[in-house]
Every structure is written in C-alpha cells, then in structure tokens.
Amino acid sequence: MKFRSTLVLLILAVGLAAYIWLVESKRPTSREAQERNQLVARIDRDEVNAITIKNNENQIELRKKDNNVWYLESPVKDRADSMVLTQLFTTAELLRHDAVLGDGSKGKDKAQLKEFGLLNSETKIKFTGSGKPVELIIGKDSAVEGKIYAKLEESDTVYVIASDLKTQIAKKADEFRDRKLTELSTAQVNKAVIKSAAGEIEFEKKDEQWSLLKPLKARGDALKIGDLISQATTARVEKFLPDSANLAAYGLQEPRGTISLFADGIKEPVVLNLGVNPKDEKDKTYAKLSTRDAVLILPKAIEQLLATKPNDLRDKKLTRVESDIVDRITIEPAGKEKIVLARSGENWVSKGAKEFPVNGSAAMSLLNWLRSQEVSEFVADVASDLVKYGLDQPQLKVTLSSFASENTAETKAGDKPIVSLLFGNTEGNKIYVKVDEEPFVVSLDRNLFESIGTDPIRWRSVNVYNFKPEEITSFEITRADQPPLSLERDKEKWKLSKGDGSVNQINAQSLVNTLSALRAVRWTGPAAPEDGLDKPSIVITFKTAASEGKLTLGAPTPEEMTRASAEGFEGTFEVSRPDKEAFELALVDKRATPAPAVPAAPAATPAPAIPVAPAAILPTPAPLAPAATLPTSAPAVPNAPAETPAPKPDAVPQEPLPKP
C-alpha cells in the first residue's frame, strides 16, 4: 500500500508540474493581460500579405510577393518602401485606446457613429492574411488634441486613439513607393556597361575580381567599381512623374547616357537612362529605369557616372599577387649577378652563385612592396614602343614564382613564374615599368624603386653571430690608440690573460652578450674607403671551443650607427649605437696596486730615518710601518725628500672611461 500511494502521489506531482509548465506558464500576467486589453486589434505582420488603404484621394493596394517584398498594385505598380510599411505595421500592432465608447453592439447607435465621423468614413485600412481580416475605420478628431475616433469594421465600439495611424493612412500613393532607385545590391552586380558620348566602358567580375573589358583589358579596382555601382543602385528618387509616355520631353527618347547593371538571377539587365535637366531644377536630372514605369527625377550627381573614364576604374596596384604563394624572388639587374631568394620553410635563403641565409623580413618587405605599390601614372595602354621607355633591355627584372619540388597532376616540378616586372628608363622622379604579361606601360616613384637591393650582400641575414654567451672562451679587444686587452673565461668569471687588474665582470659579460648575438642593422654592400675599416675604432677577436671570429668597427654614419665587417663574411654592415657602446665599456677597474710595507727598525736602537725608495724602483710610495711597531721616542724623518708619484705598472693597461 505504501508503494502504491507513493506512486500515485508521484504521478499527481508530475501531472501538476506539466500543467503549470504547459498551461499556467503560457498565460499572460495580469499586467500583460491589461496591456492586451488596451490593444484595439490584434495584428501580426508576419501573417499579413495584403493591405488596402482608402483615404479622401484614392485607394492604395499593397501586396507581399513570394520574396517577402512588398509592392504597390494600385493606383500604380511599383516597389513599396519597406521603411514606410515597417512604421505602419508598428503603429497598427501597438495601437492602444485611451477610452472606449459604447458596448460594441452592431448598428445600435448610428447617430453616435455619425457624430464621431464613423458612419460613412472614407478613411480605412484593412489587413488581410492567413488569419481573420482586420479593418480599422478612422473618424473625426476628438476634443483632445492629437486624439481621434476609430472603430473596427465588425463592431460599433468606438475607441479614442492617437492620431498617428490616421497620419500614415492619409499619405499619397507616391509616399508608399520605394525611393531607392533599384532593388539590386552592390554585391549582386557582376557586370556593368556605361555608354556616353565619350564611348563605352564595360567591366565584369569573375572569381571576386573585377576586370575592365572595354575599351581596354586591364585589372579593375574593386573599391572604385563598387563605389560606382553603389551610386547607381542606391540613388534616391526625388520625384515620380505621372507622364511616362512622352519620353522625348525629358530627353529620354535618345538619352545622354545609359548605365546597364547585370546580376545573377535576373534575365535582363537593369538599365538606367539619363535625360536632360529640368528647366526649373538645374540640380536635378530626368531618368528612366527599365524596371519602373514612371519617369524619375534624380539628383544631378548621378550624371557623374557618365563622366567616368577607364583609368578611373583601373587597379592602380602594380601587381595583384598573394604573398603566401610566392616561393621564389628572382632579381636580375642588367650586367650584374642574378639574385634568387628562395623560401625555405619559415626562412629565406639565397640560391645564387653563393648560398647564404637571407634576411626574411627584407624578402617579405619586397613582396609586400610589390603588392601594395600604386602606379603614379598609366603611361601607355599599348606598349608598342618598348625602346622609348627602356623596356626592351630593362635595367632590372623581378620575377615572382611558385616552386614545386615534385611533379603533380596539376604542375611539373620546378619554378612556375607568377608575374614578372620590367623596370626601364628613369625620367625625373619616375621610372617606367611594365608588367610582363600586360600590354601597357606605367610609371612609379623612382625613389621607391631604388630601394630594391641589386647587390646580393644587401639581402644577407642580419644575424652576424649566433652563439650562446657561455660558448665564447676568450677575446681580445683593441681600441684606437690603446694597447690590446685580452680576457679569458675563468669558470663563471672573466680575468685578464696578461698582467694584473680587477676585471669589471658586468661590463665584460655585457660585451660578450652583445658579441655572441650580434645583429646588423642592415648590410650595405662591398667594403668601401668611407667605411673607415682601414683605421678601425675597435677590433675584437674571440674564440669558442670550435671556432674563431673577428669583428672590426670602422667609421660612424650620419644616423649614429657604425660601419663594420666580420671575418668570414663578404661585405660590410651597420652596427647600432647601443651595440657600439657595449664594445666601449671599461673592462678593468682603475685601482692602484699597494706596495709591500717596509720593516721597522729594531726597538733597542733609535730608529734612523727611513730611506725613501727611488721613484724608479718602487711603483708606489712606501707607507710607514704601523705605529705599534715603532718606538715612541723615534725622531721624525729629517728632511725627507718629497716623493714623486711612481708610474703605474705596464701590466695594467689604461682603459677609456665609458661614455656618459
């Protein structure tokens, strides 16, 4: 029994919970119920597919088509303005009454309806859809400002409501028409043709890339073409003219120009014809769109589209190539060694006559420069005279290639050129350039071109040395006008290899740290007299367990760097100011070595004068013996000659003070 009772109670509890969840939770709260009771009608825009509006001027019919776009069906056929309809639906769905008059009985008090202007009102709006139609009849203004009388068609209950709905119903048919010129979006358009007195321009999009087809074939600028199409599709209609039959009166029988827009999913292009300017509105233009019946008045700015020139739409980027597909950069300067920079995993190496690690940042900078550089001018659309521009024998050729190490079904092993650039004559501040696969000549800023390195040395990796500091076991440094100073590692510390002295461990280790991971600011090319390496300011030789090295620092540069060379590396490079200062640090502390004390005279004999060692023998003045070992009666040293400071031992070389 106990088990059966428990089971029954459990079933009842589950049933009660389900009831609360399915029924009670769905019931509106008292506040929600009160708000619903204040609504004049229940209208759901998702269920409505037709709207009929009657006002004193005309009857407006609107229909929602299969694409959920609203259209005017009467008194004209056209697209409806989605924003106007959204506002209308919002007003109707949230329409609340401020007061209720009558009990709702149909036909009970016609006199009262007549008094409120509701008996034979010509102002109505009807919503039709999947549910029961809802028709609102609008009456006179009430005594309260901003309020009107209204009722539902199936009831004689009179409501006092705000006048917003009446204001929207009273609009003319043209106010429900879409003011946006076309329903096409910029993204939909994949081809366009502009015809004017100047000629014809045609451009097309394939694989998300725009290209000009007429009057020349060239790469198109996606941003500029997109802006042009956007101006054509989103232009705002100023006015709709009722007379669309007499096109000649508006200059549209033989239009000044046309803009045709093609898009996926439409059979015929959308064609915009532009006519003359209205006599009394010179800042406007007559126009006719193939998908709309009326003659339109547009802002005059739309005429700027007809003034478009082919070069206005061309891609001004020097080349269109993605960096990540480039595996080889081949630089061929006229009369010089060819340079091949090859991608090797995440790094770059030289594949020329001499292989060496390449400055990867410099290689990527060149790629990015070629991708982002804009031409200064489109010089010639047909490169028929290459000699004129020095492009028959260019002073430089740069080729970007991909590389396949093995044969595949799509490609063969080896280099596959992507694009080649020819650099010809210079003229003033510009240089003539031709993309090998394109038929025209352009010009670039000459200064930018001269930044391309045509000497293999300039592409060398900036990593000069790459040791761990503890791998350097000894080094010798020679500074200008100073004797060499040699240090060697003694376990965890540094000591002088020759002579005595206290090594400044912090400065010595700082020098070794800088030397072991030395990076060039940039490689400058072959050694030149102005590098000052024949009279170096600093020379450092060092040893590791497996190798030796030599670093030579020469003359300073105007940018406060220092020219340098490293043994085993061809060419010179620049060292940064902080690195140079690390090589100038004082390595030995300036402390004099004390001389041994002179023994005191025996206590039984009066202390004679302590002879003073000649300056040439003792390195430092000899101190007196401690007072405790001398007899207190010892006379002072008579007429001791004045001591001259002894020179410091030759074993301790002089060090320059560190720069402030």
C-alpha positions in Angstrom: 0.0 0.0 0.0 2.7 2.4 0.9 4.4 1.8 -2.5 1.1 2.3 -4.4 0.4 5.5 -2.5 3.8 6.9 -3.3 3.4 6.1 -6.9 0.0 7.8 -7.1 1.4 10.9 -5.4 4.4 10.9 -7.8 2.1 10.8 -10.8 0.0 13.6 -9.5 3.1 15.7 -8.9 4.4 15.1 -12.4 0.9 16.0 -13.8 0.7 19.2 -11.8 4.2 20.2 -12.9 3.3 19.5 -16.5 0.1 21.6 -16.2 1.9 24.5 -14.7 4.6 24.3 -17.4 2.2 23.8 -20.4 -0.8 25.9 -19.3 -0.2 28.3 -16.5 3.3 29.4 -17.7 1.8 30.4 -21.0 -1.0 32.5 -19.5 -0.2 36.2 -19.5 0.4 38.0 -16.3 -2.1 40.5 -15.1 0.0 43.3 -16.4 0.3 41.6 -19.8 -3.4 40.9 -19.9 -4.2 44.5 -19.1 -1.9 45.7 -21.9 -3.5 43.3 -24.3 -7.0 44.5 -23.4 -5.9 48.0 -24.3 -5.0 47.0 -27.9 -7.6 48.0 -30.4 -6.9 45.0 -32.7 -4.5 42.0 -32.9 -2.4 42.3 -36.0 0.7 40.2 -36.8 2.7 41.5 -39.7 4.1 38.0 -40.4 0.6 36.8 -41.2 -0.4 39.7 -43.3 0.1 39.6 -47.1 -2.2 42.4 -48.3 -3.1 45.9 -47.2 -5.9 48.1 -48.6 -5.9 51.8 -47.7 -8.7 54.2 -48.5 -8.4 57.9 -48.0 -10.0 61.0 -49.5 -7.8 61.0 -52.6 -7.5 57.4 -53.7 -7.4 53.7 -52.8 -4.0 52.1 -52.3 -3.4 48.4 -52.7 -0.3 46.7 -51.4 0.7 43.0 -51.8 3.5 40.9 -50.4 5.1 38.7 -53.0 6.8 35.4 -52.6 10.2 37.0 -51.9 8.6 38.8 -48.9 9.0 42.1 -50.7 6.0 44.5 -50.7 4.8 46.0 -53.9 2.2 48.7 -54.8 -0.6 47.2 -57.0 -2.8 50.3 -57.3 -3.0 53.1 -58.3 0.5 52.4 -59.7 2.6 49.3 -59.9 6.0 49.7 -58.1 8.1 48.6 -55.2 6.9 49.7 -51.8 9.1 51.5 -49.3 10.0 48.9 -46.7 10.6 51.6 -44.0 7.2 53.2 -44.5 5.5 49.8 -44.2 7.5 48.9 -41.1 6.4 52.1 -39.5 2.8 51.4 -40.5 2.8 47.9 -39.1 4.4 49.0 -35.8 1.8 51.7 -35.3 -1.1 49.2 -36.0 0.3 46.4 -33.9 0.8 48.6 -30.9 -2.4 50.7 -31.3 -3.9 51.3 -27.9 -7.1 53.1 -27.0 -7.4 55.8 -24.4 -11.1 55.4 -23.9 -14.0 53.1 -25.1 -17.4 54.4 -26.0 -20.4 52.0 -26.5 -20.9 48.4 -25.7 -19.9 47.1 -29.2 -23.4 46.1 -30.4 -23.5 46.3 -34.2 -25.9 49.0 -35.6 -27.1 50.1 -32.1 -26.5 53.8 -32.3 -25.9 55.2 -35.8 -26.4 58.7 -34.6 -23.4 58.4 -32.4 -21.3 56.9 -35.2 -22.3 59.7 -37.4 -21.3 62.2 -34.7 -17.9 60.7 -34.5 -17.5 60.6 -38.3 -17.5 56.8 -38.4 -20.8 56.0 -40.2 -19.7 56.6 -43.7 -16.0 57.3 -43.3 -13.8 57.2 -46.4 -10.6 56.7 -44.3 -10.0 53.0 -43.7 -7.2 50.4 -43.6 -7.6 46.7 -44.0 -5.1 44.0 -43.2 -5.7 40.7 -44.9 -3.7 37.5 -44.5 -3.8 33.9 -43.2 -6.0 34.9 -40.2 -9.2 36.8 -39.9 -9.1 40.2 -41.8 -8.9 43.3 -39.6 -10.3 46.6 -40.9 -10.0 49.8 -39.0 -12.3 52.8 -39.8 -10.9 56.2 -38.9 -13.3 59.0 -37.8 -13.1 62.6 -36.7 -10.7 64.3 -34.4 -11.7 64.2 -30.8 -11.9 67.1 -28.4 -8.5 66.1 -27.0 -5.7 67.3 -29.2 -3.8 64.6 -31.0 -6.6 62.0 -30.5 -9.2 60.7 -33.0 -12.2 58.3 -33.0 -11.9 54.9 -34.6 -13.6 51.5 -34.7 -13.3 48.0 -36.1 -15.5 47.2 -39.1 -17.3 44.3 -37.4 -18.1 46.3 -34.2 -19.7 49.7 -33.3 -17.5 50.1 -30.3 -15.8 53.5 -30.6 -12.2 53.9 -29.5 -10.3 57.1 -28.7 -6.8 56.6 -30.1 -3.7 58.6 -31.1 -3.8 60.2 -34.5 -0.5 58.6 -35.7 -2.3 55.9 -37.7 -4.6 58.5 -39.5 -1.5 60.5 -40.5 0.1 57.4 -42.1 -3.1 56.4 -43.9 -3.5 59.9 -45.3 -0.3 59.6 -47.3 -0.4 59.8 -51.1 0.5 56.7 -53.2 3.9 58.1 -54.1 4.8 58.2 -50.5 4.5 54.5 -50.3 6.9 54.0 -53.2 10.4 52.9 -52.7 12.7 55.9 -53.1 15.8 53.7 -53.6 16.5 53.6 -57.3 16.9 49.9 -57.7 16.3 46.8 -55.6 19.7 45.4 -56.6 22.5 45.4 -54.1 26.1 46.2 -55.0 27.2 42.6 -54.2 24.7 41.2 -56.7 26.0 43.1 -59.7 28.6 41.1 -61.6 28.8 43.2 -64.8 28.2 46.8 -65.8 28.3 48.8 -69.0 28.4 52.6 -69.2 27.6 54.3 -72.5 28.0 58.0 -73.1 29.1 60.4 -75.8 32.8 59.7 -74.8 32.4 56.0 -75.6 31.7 52.7 -73.8 33.2 51.2 -70.7 32.5 47.6 -69.8 33.7 45.8 -66.7 33.0 42.4 -65.2 33.5 40.4 -62.0 34.8 36.9 -62.1 36.1 34.9 -59.1 35.5 38.0 -56.9 38.0 40.0 -59.1 36.9 42.9 -61.3 38.4 43.4 -64.8 37.9 46.0 -67.5 36.8 44.6 -70.9 36.3 47.8 -72.9 37.8 50.0 -74.2 40.9 48.0 -72.9 41.5 44.9 -70.9 43.0 45.7 -67.5 42.7 44.9 -63.9 39.8 46.7 -62.2 39.8 48.5 -58.8 37.2 46.7 -56.7 36.7 49.6 -54.3 36.2 52.2 -57.1 34.0 49.9 -59.1 32.0 49.0 -56.1 31.5 52.7 -55.2 30.3 53.4 -58.8 27.8 50.6 -58.7 26.6 51.6 -55.2 25.9 55.2 -56.5 23.8 53.7 -59.4 21.8 51.3 -57.3 21.2 53.4 -54.2 20.5 56.8 -55.7 17.4 58.4 -54.1 14.4 59.3 -56.3 13.4 62.9 -55.7 10.1 62.7 -57.5 7.9 60.3 -59.6 6.3 61.9 -62.7 2.9 60.6 -63.8 3.6 61.2 -67.5 5.9 58.4 -68.7 4.8 58.1 -72.3 6.3 61.3 -73.7 10.0 60.3 -73.2 11.2 62.9 -75.7 10.1 65.7 -73.5 12.6 64.6 -70.9 15.5 63.8 -73.2 14.9 60.1 -72.7 14.0 59.2 -76.2 17.7 59.5 -77.1 19.3 59.6 -73.6 22.6 61.3 -72.9 23.9 58.1 -71.5 22.9 54.7 -70.1 24.1 52.5 -67.2 23.3 48.8 -67.5 23.7 46.5 -64.5 23.8 42.7 -64.8 23.3 40.3 -61.9 22.9 36.6 -61.2 19.3 35.5 -61.2 17.9 38.2 -63.5 17.4 37.6 -67.2 17.6 41.2 -68.4 19.9 43.9 -67.2 18.6 46.8 -65.2 19.1 49.8 -67.5 19.2 53.4 -66.3 18.7 56.1 -68.9 19.7 59.7 -68.1 18.0 62.6 -69.9 18.1 66.4 -69.7 17.9 68.6 -66.6 14.5 70.1 -65.7 14.3 73.8 -66.7 13.4 75.0 -63.2 15.6 72.5 -61.3 19.1 72.5 -62.8 20.4 70.5 -59.9 18.1 67.5 -60.9 18.1 65.1 -63.8 15.3 63.2 -65.6 15.8 59.5 -65.6 14.1 56.3 -66.6 14.8 52.9 -65.1 13.8 49.8 -67.1 12.2 48.1 -64.0 10.0 51.1 -63.1 7.2 52.6 -65.1 7.5 56.3 -64.1 9.9 59.0 -65.3 12.1 59.8 -62.3 13.8 62.9 -61.1 17.2 62.1 -59.6 19.9 64.3 -58.1 22.2 65.7 -60.8 25.2 63.9 -59.1 24.1 60.8 -60.9 25.4 62.4 -64.1 29.0 62.0 -62.7 28.8 58.3 -63.6 28.7 59.2 -67.3 31.9 61.2 -66.9 33.8 58.1 -65.7 37.0 57.3 -67.6 38.5 53.9 -68.0 41.6 54.8 -65.9 39.3 55.9 -63.1 38.3 52.2 -62.6 41.7 50.6 -63.2 43.6 48.9 -60.4 46.5 51.1 -59.5 48.3 48.4 -57.7 51.5 47.5 -59.5 50.7 43.8 -59.3 48.0 41.5 -58.0 49.6 38.5 -56.3 49.3 36.8 -52.9 52.5 36.7 -50.8 51.9 33.2 -49.5 52.0 31.5 -52.9 55.4 33.1 -53.8 58.3 30.7 -53.2 61.0 32.4 -55.3 62.0 36.1 -55.9 64.4 36.4 -58.8 66.2 39.8 -59.2 68.1 40.3 -62.4 69.9 43.6 -62.6 71.4 44.4 -66.0 75.1 43.5 -66.1 75.2 42.1 -62.6 74.9 38.8 -60.9 71.4 37.3 -60.7 69.9 37.0 -57.2 67.5 34.2 -56.3 65.8 34.4 -52.9 64.1 31.1 -52.0 61.6 30.4 -49.3 62.8 27.5 -47.0 60.1 26.7 -44.5 59.7 29.8 -42.4 63.1 31.3 -43.6 64.6 32.5 -46.8 68.0 31.6 -48.4 70.0 32.7 -51.4 70.1 30.2 -54.2 72.5 32.2 -56.4 76.2 31.5 -57.0 76.8 31.8 -53.3 74.2 30.4 -50.9 73.7 32.2 -47.6 70.9 32.9 -45.2 68.6 35.7 -46.3 67.0 38.5 -44.3 63.5 37.1 -44.3 62.0 40.4 -43.2 63.6 42.1 -46.2 62.3 39.5 -48.6 58.8 39.8 -47.2 59.0 43.6 -47.3 59.9 43.4 -51.1 56.9 41.2 -51.6 54.6 43.5 -49.7 56.0 46.5 -51.6 55.3 44.9 -54.9 51.7 44.0 -53.8 50.9 47.4 -52.3 52.8 49.8 -54.5 50.5 52.0 -56.6 51.5 53.3 -60.0 52.0 57.0 -60.4 50.6 57.2 -63.9 49.2 54.9 -66.7 51.7 56.0 -69.4 50.6 53.9 -72.4 47.8 51.5 -73.0 49.7 49.7 -75.7 53.4 49.0 -75.2 54.3 49.3 -78.9 57.5 51.2 -78.4 59.5 49.5 -75.6 62.7 51.2 -76.7 61.2 54.6 -75.9 60.8 53.6 -72.3 64.0 51.5 -72.0 61.9 48.3 -71.6 63.4 46.4 -74.5 66.6 46.0 -72.4 65.4 46.8 -68.8 67.8 47.8 -66.2 66.1 45.4 -63.8 63.7 42.4 -64.0 62.0 41.0 -60.9 60.1 37.7 -61.2 57.9 36.1 -58.6 57.4 32.4 -58.8 55.9 29.4 -57.1 58.0 26.3 -56.7 57.1 22.6 -56.7 59.6 20.1 -55.5 57.8 17.2 -57.2 55.7 16.6 -60.3 51.9 16.6 -59.6 48.8 16.1 -61.7 48.5 19.9 -61.9 52.1 21.1 -62.2 55.5 20.0 -63.0 58.4 20.2 -60.6 60.4 23.4 -60.6 59.7 27.1 -60.8 56.4 28.3 -62.1 56.5 32.1 -62.8 53.6 34.1 -61.5 54.4 37.6 -62.6 57.5 39.4 -64.0 58.2 43.2 -63.7 60.4 45.1 -66.1 62.0 48.4 -64.9 63.2 50.7 -67.7 64.4 54.2 -68.1 64.2 56.9 -65.4 62.9 60.4 -66.1 62.9 63.0 -63.4 61.4 61.4 -60.3 59.7 58.5 -62.1 60.8 55.2 -63.7 58.9 53.3 -66.4 57.6 49.9 -65.6 55.8 47.1 -67.4 54.2 44.0 -66.0 55.5 41.4 -68.5 52.1 39.8 -69.0 50.2 43.1 -69.5 50.2 45.3 -72.6 50.6 48.7 -71.1 53.4 50.9 -69.6 53.1 52.6 -66.2 55.4 54.8 -64.1 56.5 54.5 -60.4 58.2 56.8 -58.0 61.9 56.5 -58.7 63.0 56.7 -55.1 60.9 53.7 -54.2 62.4 51.7 -57.0 66.0 52.5 -55.8 65.3 50.8 -52.5 65.3 47.4 -54.2 68.6 45.7 -53.5 70.6 44.6 -56.5 73.7 43.5 -54.6 73.5 40.0 -53.0 75.2 41.3 -49.9 72.3 43.6 -49.1 70.0 40.5 -48.8 72.2 38.7 -46.3 70.6 37.8 -42.9 71.1 40.4 -40.2 72.2 37.6 -37.8 76.0 38.1 -37.8 76.8 35.8 -34.8 74.6 33.4 -33.2 76.4 31.9 -30.2 75.4 31.3 -26.6 77.4 33.8 -24.5 79.0 30.9 -22.5 80.5 29.4 -25.7 82.9 32.3 -26.0 86.0 31.3 -24.0 88.3 34.3 -24.6 88.5 37.5 -26.5 91.0 40.3 -27.3 89.9 43.9 -27.9 91.9 46.7 -29.4 90.7 50.2 -29.3 92.1 53.1 -31.2 95.3 54.5 -29.7 95.3 51.8 -26.9 97.2 48.6 -26.4 95.3 45.3 -26.8 93.4 43.9 -23.8 93.0 40.1 -23.5 90.4 38.4 -21.3 89.7 34.7 -20.8 86.9 32.8 -19.0 87.8 31.5 -15.5 84.9 29.3 -14.7 82.0 31.8 -14.2 84.2 34.9 -14.3 86.4 36.8 -16.6 90.1 37.5 -15.9 93.0 39.2 -17.6 95.0 36.9 -19.8 98.1 39.0 -19.1 99.0 41.3 -16.3 97.2 42.1 -13.1 94.0 44.0 -12.6 90.4 43.8 -11.4 88.0 42.9 -14.3 84.6 44.6 -14.3 82.5 41.5 -14.6 79.3 43.2 -15.5 80.8 45.2 -18.4 82.8 42.2 -19.7 79.7 40.0 -19.7 77.7 42.7 -21.4 80.3 42.9 -24.2 80.2 39.1 -24.6 76.4 39.0 -24.6 76.3 41.7 -27.4 79.0 40.0 -29.4 77.5 36.5 -29.2 74.2 37.5 -30.7 75.3 40.4 -32.8 72.7 41.6 -35.4 73.4 44.0 -38.2 71.0 46.9 -38.7 71.5 46.4 -42.4 74.1 45.1 -44.9 75.4 48.0 -47.0 77.4 46.2 -49.7 81.1 45.7 -50.6 83.7 47.4 -48.4 84.4 51.0 -49.4 87.0 53.6 -48.3 84.4 55.6 -46.5 83.7 52.6 -44.2 86.8 53.5 -42.3 87.8 49.8 -41.8 91.5 50.5 -42.7 91.7 52.6 -39.5 89.3 50.8 -37.2 88.0 52.3 -34.0 87.6 48.8 -32.4 88.8 45.3 -33.3 87.6 42.3 -31.3 88.9 38.8 -31.9 87.3 35.9 -30.0 87.4 32.2 -29.6 84.9 29.4 -28.9 85.6 25.8 -28.5 85.0 25.2 -32.2 85.7 28.4 -34.0 87.3 31.8 -34.1 86.0 35.2 -35.1 87.0 38.8 -35.7 84.8 41.9 -35.7 86.1 45.2 -37.0 84.3 48.5 -36.4 85.0 51.5 -38.6 83.6 54.9 -39.2 80.3 56.3 -37.9 77.3 57.1 -40.1 75.1 60.2 -40.1 72.4 58.1 -38.5 74.6 57.4 -35.4 75.4 53.9 -36.5 78.8 52.4 -37.2 80.2 50.6 -40.3 81.6 47.1 -39.5 82.8 43.9 -41.0 83.1 40.4 -39.7 85.8 37.9 -40.7 84.3 35.2 -43.0 81.5 37.4 -44.2 81.7 39.3 -47.5 80.8 43.0 -47.4 80.0 45.5 -44.6 77.1 46.2 -42.4 76.0 48.7 -39.8 76.1 48.3 -36.1 73.5 50.0 -33.9 74.6 52.7 -31.4 73.7 50.5 -28.3 75.8 47.7 -29.6 78.8 50.0 -30.3 78.5 51.4 -26.7 78.6 47.9 -25.3 82.0 47.4 -27.0 83.3 50.7 -25.5 82.6 49.8 -21.8 85.6 49.9 -19.4 86.7 46.3 -18.7 89.3 46.9 -15.9 88.7 48.9 -12.7 91.2 51.7 -12.1 92.7 50.8 -8.8 96.5 51.1 -7.8 98.3 48.0 -6.5 99.7 48.7 -3.0 103.5 48.2 -2.4 104.7 45.9 0.5 105.3 47.6 3.9 108.9 48.5 4.8 110.1 46.6 8.0 110.5 48.7 11.1 113.9 49.2 12.8 114.7 47.1 16.0 113.2 48.5 19.2 116.7 48.7 21.1 118.2 51.0 18.6 116.9 54.5 17.9 115.1 54.4 14.7 117.1 56.0 11.9 115.4 57.9 9.2 113.5 55.5 6.9 115.1 55.7 3.5 112.8 56.5 0.7 113.0 54.2 -2.3 113.8 55.9 -5.6 110.8 56.6 -7.7 112.2 54.3 -10.4 112.2 51.3 -8.2 109.0 51.4 -6.1 105.8 51.5 -8.1 104.0 53.4 -5.4 105.1 55.5 -2.3 106.1 53.1 0.6 103.9 53.5 3.7 105.4 53.8 7.1 105.3 50.7 9.4 102.3 50.6 11.8 102.7 52.9 14.7 102.6 50.0 17.2 105.9 48.6 16.0 107.9 51.8 16.2 109.4 53.2 19.4 107.5 56.2 20.6 110.8 58.1 21.0 111.9 57.7 17.4 112.7 61.1 15.9 110.9 62.2 12.8 112.5 61.6 9.5 114.8 64.6 8.8 114.4 66.4 5.6 112.8 63.6 3.7 112.8 64.4 0.1 109.5 64.9 -1.5 108.1 61.8 -3.2 107.1 61.8 -6.8 104.3 59.5 -7.9 105.6 56.3 -9.3 104.3 55.2 -12.7 101.7 52.5 -12.8 102.9 49.0 -13.8 102.9 48.3 -17.5 101.0 45.1 -16.9 97.8 47.1 -16.2 96.7 48.8 -19.5 94.8 52.0 -19.5 91.0 51.9 -20.2 88.9 54.7 -21.5 86.0 55.8 -19.4 82.6 54.7 -20.6 80.7 57.4 -22.4 78.1 59.2 -20.4 
